Amino acid sequence: MELSMHHMRRKEIAKITQRRRQILVHSFMYHELHSPMASEEKYYGWCKELLMLQEKYPIESERLPYYEEFTYFTGATDFTIPYYKYPWIEQVALFLLGENS
């Protein structure tokens, strides 16, 4: 039982980084390329899950990548997310759109 709880906790903590990255890429694609990565419903589901996990694991969340970028993130808007800080975001977005020549 202990091992499975530990495994679930690790998976949930890893999900924080995954959701942050997805939201960064989605925000770039939505605002800069006018081609969202996911539907609004799916995007807001990611936001809700991220906020819940960050609240559940506040100490771990602070140690993970992109903590500063998501410190004041509420999920209501992504205008404050500085996706322009990371060149990899544009590369991933173009790859997802099939423009990786």
N, CA, C and O atoms as CSV, one atom per row, in Angstrom:
chain,resi,resn,atom,element,x,y,z
A,1,MET,N,N,0.829,-1.195,0.000
A,1,MET,CA,C,0.000,0.000,0.000
A,1,MET,C,C,0.865,1.247,0.000
A,1,MET,O,O,0.603,2.189,-0.748
A,2,GLU,N,N,1.893,1.256,0.836
A,2,GLU,CA,C,2.803,2.398,0.942
A,2,GLU,C,C,3.462,2.710,-0.398
A,2,GLU,O,O,3.554,3.872,-0.794
A,3,LEU,N,N,3.918,1.675,-1.092
A,3,LEU,CA,C,4.591,1.852,-2.372
A,3,LEU,C,C,3.654,2.450,-3.408
A,3,LEU,O,O,4.055,3.351,-4.144
A,4,SER,N,N,2.431,1.980,-3.485
A,4,SER,CA,C,1.505,2.516,-4.480
A,4,SER,C,C,1.129,3.962,-4.178
A,4,SER,O,O,0.919,4.742,-5.107
A,5,MET,N,N,1.039,4.336,-2.913
A,5,MET,CA,C,0.762,5.725,-2.541
A,5,MET,C,C,1.938,6.608,-2.955
A,5,MET,O,O,1.746,7.711,-3.466
A,6,HIS,N,N,3.153,6.116,-2.729
A,6,HIS,CA,C,4.355,6.857,-3.111
A,6,HIS,C,C,4.408,7.021,-4.630
A,6,HIS,O,O,4.739,8.096,-5.130
A,7,HIS,N,N,4.086,5.965,-5.354
A,7,HIS,CA,C,4.089,6.001,-6.819
A,7,HIS,C,C,3.046,7.006,-7.325
A,7,HIS,O,O,3.331,7.781,-8.238
A,8,MET,N,N,1.857,6.998,-6.746
A,8,MET,CA,C,0.813,7.923,-7.156
A,8,MET,C,C,1.239,9.366,-6.889
A,8,MET,O,O,1.012,10.248,-7.716
A,9,ARG,N,N,1.848,9.599,-5.750
A,9,ARG,CA,C,2.322,10.941,-5.383
A,9,ARG,C,C,3.356,11.425,-6.391
A,9,ARG,O,O,3.292,12.567,-6.845
A,10,ARG,N,N,4.306,10.568,-6.745
A,10,ARG,CA,C,5.334,10.928,-7.736
A,10,ARG,C,C,4.714,11.249,-9.086
A,10,ARG,O,O,5.135,12.190,-9.759
A,11,LYS,N,N,3.716,10.469,-9.481
A,11,LYS,CA,C,3.047,10.717,-10.760
A,11,LYS,C,C,2.318,12.058,-10.748
A,11,LYS,O,O,2.347,12.797,-11.732
A,12,GLU,N,N,1.668,12.365,-9.637
A,12,GLU,CA,C,0.948,13.634,-9.533
A,12,GLU,C,C,1.917,14.818,-9.550
A,12,GLU,O,O,1.627,15.846,-10.162
A,13,ILE,N,N,3.039,14.681,-8.895
A,13,ILE,CA,C,4.029,15.758,-8.884
A,13,ILE,C,C,4.612,15.948,-10.288
A,13,ILE,O,O,4.815,17.082,-10.722
A,14,ALA,N,N,4.880,14.863,-10.991
A,14,ALA,CA,C,5.376,14.959,-12.372
A,14,ALA,C,C,4.330,15.616,-13.276
A,14,ALA,O,O,4.675,16.312,-14.231
A,15,LYS,N,N,3.075,15.394,-12.972
A,15,LYS,CA,C,1.984,15.969,-13.767
A,15,LYS,C,C,1.995,17.502,-13.691
A,15,LYS,O,O,1.543,18.164,-14.626
A,16,ILE,N,N,2.501,18.069,-12.600
A,16,ILE,CA,C,2.576,19.525,-12.475
A,16,ILE,C,C,3.459,20.088,-13.593
A,16,ILE,O,O,3.068,21.037,-14.273
A,17,THR,N,N,4.625,19.517,-13.782
A,17,THR,CA,C,5.525,19.987,-14.835
A,17,THR,C,C,4.906,19.767,-16.211
A,17,THR,O,O,5.000,20.635,-17.080
A,18,GLN,N,N,4.283,18.628,-16.411
A,18,GLN,CA,C,3.639,18.336,-17.697
A,18,GLN,C,C,2.573,19.381,-18.013
A,18,GLN,O,O,2.541,19.922,-19.119
A,19,ARG,N,N,1.707,19.665,-17.053
A,19,ARG,CA,C,0.637,20.635,-17.285
A,19,ARG,C,C,1.190,22.039,-17.516
A,19,ARG,O,O,0.680,22.776,-18.360
A,20,ARG,N,N,2.224,22.408,-16.776
A,20,ARG,CA,C,2.832,23.724,-16.990
A,20,ARG,C,C,3.351,23.830,-18.410
A,20,ARG,O,O,3.131,24.842,-19.077
A,21,ARG,N,N,4.031,22.809,-18.878
A,21,ARG,CA,C,4.570,22.828,-20.246
A,21,ARG,C,C,3.450,22.869,-21.276
A,21,ARG,O,O,3.531,23.611,-22.255
A,22,GLN,N,N,2.414,22.083,-21.062
A,22,GLN,CA,C,1.290,22.090,-22.008
A,22,GLN,C,C,0.638,23.467,-22.066
A,22,GLN,O,O,0.299,23.946,-23.148
A,23,ILE,N,N,0.465,24.094,-20.937
A,23,ILE,CA,C,-0.174,25.418,-20.888
A,23,ILE,C,C,0.723,26.456,-21.546
A,23,ILE,O,O,0.224,27.337,-22.246
A,24,LEU,N,N,2.030,26.376,-21.340
A,24,LEU,CA,C,2.954,27.294,-22.010
A,24,LEU,C,C,2.847,27.168,-23.532
A,24,LEU,O,O,2.719,28.172,-24.233
A,25,VAL,N,N,2.900,25.948,-24.032
A,25,VAL,CA,C,2.835,25.725,-25.479
A,25,VAL,C,C,1.466,26.127,-26.018
A,25,VAL,O,O,1.376,26.794,-27.048
A,26,HIS,N,N,0.414,25.731,-25.337
A,26,HIS,CA,C,-0.936,26.090,-25.779
A,26,HIS,C,C,-1.095,27.603,-25.854
A,26,HIS,O,O,-1.660,28.117,-26.819
A,27,SER,N,N,-0.605,28.319,-24.852
A,27,SER,CA,C,-0.731,29.777,-24.821
A,27,SER,C,C,-0.007,30.414,-25.998
A,27,SER,O,O,-0.525,31.338,-26.624
A,28,PHE,N,N,1.189,29.920,-26.298
A,28,PHE,CA,C,1.924,30.424,-27.458
A,28,PHE,C,C,1.140,30.153,-28.742
A,28,PHE,O,O,0.962,31.044,-29.572
A,29,MET,N,N,0.680,28.924,-28.891
A,29,MET,CA,C,-0.042,28.563,-30.107
A,29,MET,C,C,-1.329,29.373,-30.252
A,29,MET,O,O,-1.686,29.783,-31.356
A,30,TYR,N,N,-2.005,29.598,-29.169
A,30,TYR,CA,C,-3.270,30.334,-29.193
A,30,TYR,C,C,-3.041,31.807,-29.525
A,30,TYR,O,O,-3.703,32.355,-30.407
A,31,HIS,N,N,-2.110,32.446,-28.825
A,31,HIS,CA,C,-1.921,33.893,-28.970
A,31,HIS,C,C,-1.046,34.292,-30.146
A,31,HIS,O,O,-1.277,35.333,-30.761
A,32,GLU,N,N,-0.051,33.488,-30.468
A,32,GLU,CA,C,0.882,33.872,-31.527
A,32,GLU,C,C,0.567,33.230,-32.875
A,32,GLU,O,O,0.750,33.854,-33.920
A,33,LEU,N,N,0.105,32.012,-32.851
A,33,LEU,CA,C,-0.141,31.288,-34.104
A,33,LEU,C,C,-1.634,31.173,-34.429
A,33,LEU,O,O,-2.009,30.714,-35.508
A,34,HIS,N,N,-2.468,31.590,-33.498
A,34,HIS,CA,C,-3.930,31.520,-33.656
A,34,HIS,C,C,-4.386,30.106,-34.021
A,34,HIS,O,O,-5.298,29.901,-34.822
A,35,SER,N,N,-3.708,29.144,-33.396
A,35,SER,CA,C,-4.001,27.738,-33.635
A,35,SER,C,C,-3.843,26.989,-32.316
A,35,SER,O,O,-2.784,26.418,-32.058
A,36,PRO,N,N,-4.875,26.980,-31.480
A,36,PRO,CA,C,-4.749,26.359,-30.157
A,36,PRO,C,C,-4.401,24.880,-30.233
A,36,PRO,O,O,-4.784,24.170,-31.162
A,37,MET,N,N,-3.664,24.448,-29.225
A,37,MET,CA,C,-3.237,23.057,-29.137
A,37,MET,C,C,-4.393,22.149,-28.703
A,37,MET,O,O,-4.427,20.972,-29.059
A,38,ALA,N,N,-5.316,22.687,-27.951
A,38,ALA,CA,C,-6.414,21.884,-27.397
A,38,ALA,C,C,-7.701,22.706,-27.405
A,38,ALA,O,O,-7.674,23.928,-27.554
A,39,SER,N,N,-8.803,22.027,-27.246
A,39,SER,CA,C,-10.088,22.719,-27.133
A,39,SER,C,C,-10.115,23.531,-25.839
A,39,SER,O,O,-9.337,23.269,-24.921
A,40,GLU,N,N,-10.997,24.496,-25.769
A,40,GLU,CA,C,-11.120,25.295,-24.540
A,40,GLU,C,C,-11.424,24.409,-23.347
A,40,GLU,O,O,-10.861,24.586,-22.267
A,41,GLU,N,N,-12.313,23.458,-23.551
A,41,GLU,CA,C,-12.698,22.553,-22.463
A,41,GLU,C,C,-11.489,21.781,-21.942
A,41,GLU,O,O,-11.287,21.670,-20.733
A,42,LYS,N,N,-10.690,21.250,-22.860
A,42,LYS,CA,C,-9.510,20.488,-22.456
A,42,LYS,C,C,-8.494,21.414,-21.776
A,42,LYS,O,O,-7.916,21.056,-20.750
A,43,TYR,N,N,-8.279,22.594,-22.347
A,43,TYR,CA,C,-7.328,23.550,-21.780
A,43,TYR,C,C,-7.720,23.925,-20.351
A,43,TYR,O,O,-6.877,23.908,-19.454
A,44,TYR,N,N,-8.974,24.257,-20.137
A,44,TYR,CA,C,-9.396,24.632,-18.790
A,44,TYR,C,C,-9.369,23.443,-17.831
A,44,TYR,O,O,-9.230,23.626,-16.622
A,45,GLY,N,N,-9.501,22.242,-18.356
A,45,GLY,CA,C,-9.310,21.044,-17.535
A,45,GLY,C,C,-7.867,20.931,-17.070
A,45,GLY,O,O,-7.603,20.592,-15.916
A,46,TRP,N,N,-6.919,21.222,-17.984
A,46,TRP,CA,C,-5.505,21.229,-17.603
A,46,TRP,C,C,-5.257,22.265,-16.516
A,46,TRP,O,O,-4.571,21.999,-15.529
A,47,CYS,N,N,-5.830,23.456,-16.712
A,47,CYS,CA,C,-5.641,24.546,-15.733
A,47,CYS,C,C,-6.161,24.137,-14.357
A,47,CYS,O,O,-5.494,24.323,-13.340
A,48,LYS,N,N,-7.356,23.583,-14.353
A,48,LYS,CA,C,-7.967,23.167,-13.082
A,48,LYS,C,C,-7.116,22.100,-12.393
A,48,LYS,O,O,-6.886,22.160,-11.185
A,49,GLU,N,N,-6.653,21.125,-13.174
A,49,GLU,CA,C,-5.821,20.064,-12.606
A,49,GLU,C,C,-4.510,20.633,-12.073
A,49,GLU,O,O,-4.075,20.267,-10.981
A,50,LEU,N,N,-3.876,21.529,-12.837
A,50,LEU,CA,C,-2.624,22.129,-12.389
A,50,LEU,C,C,-2.815,22.885,-11.083
A,50,LEU,O,O,-2.025,22.722,-10.152
A,51,LEU,N,N,-3.836,23.697,-11.005
A,51,LEU,CA,C,-4.076,24.467,-9.788
A,51,LEU,C,C,-4.318,23.559,-8.588
A,51,LEU,O,O,-3.829,23.829,-7.491
A,52,MET,N,N,-5.066,22.496,-8.796
A,52,MET,CA,C,-5.337,21.546,-7.719
A,52,MET,C,C,-4.056,20.859,-7.245
A,52,MET,O,O,-3.835,20.707,-6.044
A,53,LEU,N,N,-3.210,20.445,-8.199
A,53,LEU,CA,C,-1.969,19.763,-7.844
A,53,LEU,C,C,-0.972,20.705,-7.172
A,53,LEU,O,O,-0.278,20.307,-6.236
A,54,GLN,N,N,-0.896,21.940,-7.638
A,54,GLN,CA,C,0.002,22.913,-7.016
A,54,GLN,C,C,-0.430,23.215,-5.583
A,54,GLN,O,O,0.403,23.446,-4.707
A,55,GLU,N,N,-1.733,23.210,-5.361
A,55,GLU,CA,C,-2.252,23.429,-4.007
A,55,GLU,C,C,-1.993,22.205,-3.122
A,55,GLU,O,O,-1.688,22.336,-1.937
A,56,LYS,N,N,-2.117,21.033,-3.708
A,56,LYS,CA,C,-1.921,19.792,-2.961
A,56,LYS,C,C,-0.451,19.569,-2.598
A,56,LYS,O,O,-0.146,19.005,-1.547
A,57,TYR,N,N,0.458,20.014,-3.474
A,57,TYR,CA,C,1.897,19.817,-3.279
A,57,TYR,C,C,2.643,21.157,-3.381
A,57,TYR,O,O,3.454,21.334,-4.289
A,58,PRO,N,N,2.387,22.086,-2.479
A,58,PRO,CA,C,2.988,23.423,-2.607
A,58,PRO,C,C,4.518,23.435,-2.509
A,58,PRO,O,O,5.169,24.179,-3.242
A,59,ILE,N,N,5.089,22.645,-1.641
A,59,ILE,CA,C,6.542,22.629,-1.486
A,59,ILE,C,C,7.207,22.020,-2.724
A,59,ILE,O,O,8.175,22.568,-3.253
A,60,GLU,N,N,6.684,20.902,-3.169
A,60,GLU,CA,C,7.223,20.244,-4.356
A,60,GLU,C,C,7.043,21.133,-5.581
A,60,GLU,O,O,7.927,21.209,-6.434
A,61,SER,N,N,5.902,21.801,-5.664
A,61,SER,CA,C,5.600,22.682,-6.790
A,61,SER,C,C,6.633,23.790,-6.927
A,61,SER,O,O,7.022,24.143,-8.040
A,62,GLU,N,N,7.074,24.337,-5.812
A,62,GLU,CA,C,8.077,25.405,-5.823
A,62,GLU,C,C,9.417,24.935,-6.377
A,62,GLU,O,O,10.187,25.738,-6.903
A,63,ARG,N,N,9.693,23.666,-6.266
A,63,ARG,CA,C,10.980,23.121,-6.706
A,63,ARG,C,C,10.965,22.700,-8.175
A,63,ARG,O,O,12.014,22.374,-8.730
A,64,LEU,N,N,9.821,22.703,-8.796
A,64,LEU,CA,C,9.695,22.227,-10.166
A,64,LEU,C,C,9.896,23.356,-11.180
A,64,LEU,O,O,9.758,24.532,-10.844
A,65,PRO,N,N,10.222,22.990,-12.417
A,65,PRO,CA,C,10.406,24.006,-13.453
A,65,PRO,C,C,9.155,24.871,-13.647
A,65,PRO,O,O,8.023,24.409,-13.498
A,66,TYR,N,N,9.398,26.124,-13.979
A,66,TYR,CA,C,8.366,27.106,-14.330
A,66,TYR,C,C,7.507,27.531,-13.143
A,66,TYR,O,O,6.402,28.044,-13.324
A,67,TYR,N,N,8.009,27.322,-11.943
A,67,TYR,CA,C,7.249,27.747,-10.759
A,67,TYR,C,C,6.962,29.244,-10.804
A,67,TYR,O,O,5.831,29.680,-10.589
A,68,GLU,N,N,7.998,30.019,-11.086
A,68,GLU,CA,C,7.835,31.473,-11.093
A,68,GLU,C,C,6.775,31.912,-12.111
A,68,GLU,O,O,5.979,32.809,-11.837
A,69,GLU,N,N,6.774,31.290,-13.253
A,69,GLU,CA,C,5.824,31.649,-14.310
A,69,GLU,C,C,4.376,31.363,-13.908
A,69,GLU,O,O,3.450,32.003,-14.405
A,70,PHE,N,N,4.191,30.407,-13.016
A,70,PHE,CA,C,2.839,30.009,-12.631
A,70,PHE,C,C,2.476,30.407,-11.196
A,70,PHE,O,O,1.473,29.938,-10.657
A,71,THR,N,N,3.281,31.262,-10.587
A,71,THR,CA,C,3.030,31.683,-9.212
A,71,THR,C,C,1.665,32.352,-9.058
A,71,THR,O,O,0.940,32.078,-8.102
A,72,TYR,N,N,1.320,33.218,-9.990
A,72,TYR,CA,C,0.059,33.964,-9.895
A,72,TYR,C,C,-0.989,33.464,-10.888
A,72,TYR,O,O,-2.000,34.128,-11.116
A,73,PHE,N,N,-0.750,32.321,-11.461
A,73,PHE,CA,C,-1.672,31.746,-12.447
A,73,PHE,C,C,-2.963,31.303,-11.767
A,73,PHE,O,O,-2.933,30.580,-10.771
A,74,THR,N,N,-4.084,31.736,-12.306
A,74,THR,CA,C,-5.379,31.362,-11.738
A,74,THR,C,C,-6.186,30.474,-12.677
A,74,THR,O,O,-7.192,29.890,-12.275
A,75,GLY,N,N,-5.744,30.374,-13.929
A,75,GLY,CA,C,-6.499,29.604,-14.902
A,75,GLY,C,C,-7.542,30.434,-15.614
A,75,GLY,O,O,-8.084,30.006,-16.633
A,76,ALA,N,N,-7.835,31.620,-15.092
A,76,ALA,CA,C,-8.856,32.473,-15.697
A,76,ALA,C,C,-8.375,33.057,-17.017
A,76,ALA,O,O,-9.161,33.213,-17.951
A,77,THR,N,N,-7.100,33.376,-17.097
A,77,THR,CA,C,-6.517,33.895,-18.331
A,77,THR,C,C,-5.062,33.488,-18.391
A,77,THR,O,O,-4.431,33.254,-17.360
A,78,ASP,N,N,-4.529,33.402,-19.595
A,78,ASP,CA,C,-3.125,33.041,-19.732
A,78,ASP,C,C,-2.308,34.196,-20.294
A,78,ASP,O,O,-1.185,33.995,-20.756
A,79,PHE,N,N,-2.858,35.393,-20.261
A,79,PHE,CA,C,-2.137,36.557,-20.780
A,79,PHE,C,C,-0.860,36.846,-20.008
A,79,PHE,O,O,0.057,37.461,-20.552
A,80,THR,N,N,-0.779,36.422,-18.767
A,80,THR,CA,C,0.389,36.715,-17.933
A,80,THR,C,C,1.480,35.660,-18.034
A,80,THR,O,O,2.536,35.816,-17.423
A,81,ILE,N,N,1.258,34.614,-18.771
A,81,ILE,CA,C,2.250,33.545,-18.887
A,81,ILE,C,C,3.328,33.972,-19.884
A,81,ILE,O,O,3.031,34.212,-21.054
A,82,PRO,N,N,4.582,34.068,-19.423
A,82,PRO,CA,C,5.661,34.546,-20.304
A,82,PRO,C,C,6.238,33.450,-21.206
A,82,PRO,O,O,7.397,33.064,-21.057
A,83,TYR,N,N,5.435,32.959,-22.127
A,83,TYR,CA,C,5.883,31.887,-23.012
A,83,TYR,C,C,7.014,32.343,-23.933
A,83,TYR,O,O,7.744,31.511,-24.471
A,84,TYR,N,N,7.163,33.632,-24.115
A,84,TYR,CA,C,8.203,34.178,-24.985
A,84,TYR,C,C,9.608,34.019,-24.393
A,84,TYR,O,O,10.596,34.213,-25.102
A,85,LYS,N,N,9.710,33.670,-23.109
A,85,LYS,CA,C,11.013,33.513,-22.452
A,85,LYS,C,C,11.771,32.270,-22.906
A,85,LYS,O,O,12.986,32.184,-22.731
A,86,TYR,N,N,11.072,31.327,-23.477
A,86,TYR,CA,C,11.675,30.028,-23.767
A,86,TYR,C,C,11.571,29.687,-25.255
A,86,TYR,O,O,10.478,29.412,-25.750
A,87,PRO,N,N,12.697,29.704,-25.970
A,87,PRO,CA,C,12.673,29.394,-27.403
A,87,PRO,C,C,12.118,27.999,-27.716
A,87,PRO,O,O,11.554,27.786,-28.789
A,88,TRP,N,N,12.272,27.066,-26.800
A,88,TRP,CA,C,11.797,25.706,-27.057
A,88,TRP,C,C,10.285,25.668,-27.291
A,88,TRP,O,O,9.785,24.776,-27.976
A,89,ILE,N,N,9.566,26.626,-26.727
A,89,ILE,CA,C,8.104,26.620,-26.854
A,89,ILE,C,C,7.692,26.799,-28.314
A,89,ILE,O,O,6.824,26.080,-28.809
A,90,GLU,N,N,8.307,27.743,-28.991
A,90,GLU,CA,C,7.989,27.948,-30.405
A,90,GLU,C,C,8.365,26.714,-31.224
A,90,GLU,O,O,7.625,26.322,-32.126
A,91,GLN,N,N,9.502,26.105,-30.919
A,91,GLN,CA,C,9.931,24.909,-31.648
A,91,GLN,C,C,8.922,23.775,-31.484
A,91,GLN,O,O,8.588,23.095,-32.454
A,92,VAL,N,N,8.441,23.572,-30.270
A,92,VAL,CA,C,7.448,22.516,-30.020
A,92,VAL,C,C,6.153,22.842,-30.747
A,92,VAL,O,O,5.548,21.965,-31.365
A,93,ALA,N,N,5.724,24.097,-30.678
A,93,ALA,CA,C,4.475,24.511,-31.329
A,93,ALA,C,C,4.548,24.259,-32.836
A,93,ALA,O,O,3.608,23.720,-33.419
A,94,LEU,N,N,5.643,24.641,-33.458
A,94,LEU,CA,C,5.790,24.435,-34.902
A,94,LEU,C,C,5.860,22.946,-35.227
A,94,LEU,O,O,5.327,22.510,-36.247
A,95,PHE,N,N,6.507,22.169,-34.378
A,95,PHE,CA,C,6.551,20.720,-34.584
A,95,PHE,C,C,5.130,20.147,-34.546
A,95,PHE,O,O,4.756,19.339,-35.396
A,96,LEU,N,N,4.344,20.576,-33.551
A,96,LEU,CA,C,2.977,20.066,-33.433
A,96,LEU,C,C,2.112,20.440,-34.630
A,96,LEU,O,O,1.183,19.717,-34.992
A,97,LEU,N,N,2.427,21.572,-35.235
A,97,LEU,CA,C,1.686,22.013,-36.427
A,97,LEU,C,C,2.232,21.388,-37.711
A,97,LEU,O,O,1.683,21.592,-38.794
A,98,GLY,N,N,3.322,20.623,-37.577
A,98,GLY,CA,C,3.903,19.976,-38.747
A,98,GLY,C,C,4.763,20.900,-39.584
A,98,GLY,O,O,4.994,20.641,-40.765
A,99,GLU,N,N,5.241,21.985,-38.975
A,99,GLU,CA,C,6.055,22.956,-39.690
A,99,GLU,C,C,7.514,22.853,-39.262
A,99,GLU,O,O,8.188,23.872,-39.111
A,100,ASN,N,N,7.990,21.673,-39.071
A,100,ASN,CA,C,9.349,21.456,-38.590
A,100,ASN,C,C,10.289,21.111,-39.747
A,100,ASN,O,O,10.805,19.996,-39.826
A,101,SER,N,N,10.502,22.060,-40.626
A,101,SER,CA,C,11.393,21.773,-41.757
A,101,SER,C,C,12.803,22.208,-41.495
A,101,SER,O,O,13.672,22.035,-42.350
